[in-house]
Amino acid sequence: MRVSSGRPPRDSGARDKVWRLRPKGEFEQVRQNGRSWSHPLLVIIAQARTATTINRPRVATTAGKRLGSAVVRNRLRRKMREAVRQVYAYLPAQIDLIVMARAPMIDVDVPGITAALSEVLHRAHLWQAPSPADLTKP
């Protein structure tokens, strides 16, 4: 019998769910073979994915050791994940994306990171209007 942890159950169909690049090999493949675009706050590396069973964009966020202590890097990753959540509906389905933090991001809040991310995605032609079905999901 399973004991409840006191937390509400996860909603697997949540609208803000972000699919992540998980296996290290996939991350390295995108990093080596993908195309990159930069901004003073961040760098994105994107690679189109061949037809798979996953029909959602997959995203990885990273902050290198040069940016500071583990506390600083974790804070940056949380900010980047929140920015990705806000623009996730506008990403094309068959894409793998890596978002890499740069040092100036340390002093920027989430709306600033979201604006930088959306600017780079527009320049990379990776910004798509969401389908009406995506907007009506609960």
C-alpha positions in Angstrom: 0.0 0.0 0.0 1.3 3.5 -0.9 1.5 6.1 1.8 0.6 9.7 0.8 3.4 12.3 1.2 0.9 15.1 1.9 1.6 16.7 -1.5 -1.0 17.0 -4.2 -0.6 14.4 -7.0 1.3 15.5 -10.1 -0.8 16.4 -13.1 0.9 14.6 -16.0 -1.1 16.6 -18.5 0.0 20.0 -17.0 0.3 22.8 -19.5 3.6 24.0 -18.1 5.3 20.6 -18.3 8.6 21.0 -20.1 10.2 17.9 -21.7 13.9 17.8 -20.9 16.9 16.4 -22.7 17.9 13.7 -20.3 20.5 11.2 -21.4 24.0 12.7 -21.5 24.6 11.4 -25.0 21.6 13.4 -26.4 22.9 16.6 -24.7 26.4 16.1 -26.2 24.9 15.3 -29.6 22.9 18.6 -29.7 25.9 20.5 -28.3 28.3 19.2 -31.0 25.9 19.1 -34.0 23.4 21.9 -33.3 23.4 25.5 -34.5 24.0 28.3 -31.9 22.7 31.8 -31.4 24.0 34.1 -28.7 22.8 37.0 -26.6 24.8 38.9 -23.9 22.8 36.9 -21.2 22.6 33.4 -22.8 23.4 31.1 -25.7 21.0 28.7 -27.3 22.0 25.6 -29.3 19.3 24.0 -31.3 19.1 20.9 -33.4 16.1 19.6 -35.4 15.1 16.1 -34.3 14.1 13.3 -36.7 10.6 11.8 -36.3 10.3 10.2 -32.9 7.5 9.2 -30.6 8.0 12.4 -28.6 6.2 15.2 -30.4 7.3 18.0 -28.1 10.4 20.2 -27.9 13.0 19.0 -25.5 15.0 21.6 -23.5 18.2 21.5 -21.3 19.5 24.3 -19.2 23.1 24.6 -18.1 25.3 26.9 -16.1 29.1 26.4 -16.1 31.3 26.4 -13.1 32.9 29.7 -14.2 29.6 31.4 -13.2 30.1 30.8 -9.5 29.3 28.5 -6.7 26.7 25.8 -6.8 24.2 28.1 -5.1 24.6 30.7 -7.9 24.5 28.1 -10.7 21.4 26.5 -9.3 19.7 29.9 -9.0 20.5 30.6 -12.6 19.1 27.2 -13.7 15.9 27.9 -11.8 15.6 31.3 -13.5 16.3 29.7 -16.9 13.7 26.9 -16.4 11.1 29.5 -15.5 11.9 31.5 -18.6 11.7 28.4 -20.8 8.3 27.5 -19.2 7.0 30.9 -20.3 8.0 30.5 -23.9 7.6 26.7 -24.2 4.3 26.9 -26.1 6.0 28.9 -28.9 8.7 26.3 -29.6 8.4 24.0 -32.6 7.6 20.4 -31.8 10.6 18.5 -33.3 13.4 20.5 -31.8 16.1 19.9 -29.1 17.3 23.0 -27.4 20.1 23.8 -24.9 20.0 27.1 -23.0 23.4 28.1 -21.6 23.8 30.9 -19.0 26.4 33.7 -19.4 27.9 35.7 -16.5 25.7 38.8 -16.9 22.6 36.7 -16.2 23.4 36.6 -12.5 22.1 40.2 -12.1 19.0 39.8 -14.2 15.5 38.7 -13.1 13.2 36.2 -14.8 11.3 38.7 -17.0 14.7 39.9 -18.4 15.8 36.4 -19.1 12.5 35.6 -20.8 12.8 38.6 -23.0 16.4 37.6 -24.0 15.3 34.1 -24.7 12.4 35.2 -26.8 14.6 37.6 -28.7 17.1 34.9 -29.5 14.4 32.4 -30.5 13.0 35.0 -32.9 16.4 35.5 -34.5 16.9 31.8 -34.8 13.4 31.5 -36.5 12.4 29.0 -33.7 9.4 31.1 -32.5 6.0 29.7 -33.6 2.5 30.8 -32.7 0.9 28.1 -30.5 -2.0 26.1 -32.0 -5.5 26.9 -30.7 -5.6 23.4 -29.1 -2.5 24.2 -27.0 -4.1 27.4 -25.7 -7.4 25.7 -24.6 -5.8 23.0 -22.6 -6.5 23.3 -18.9 
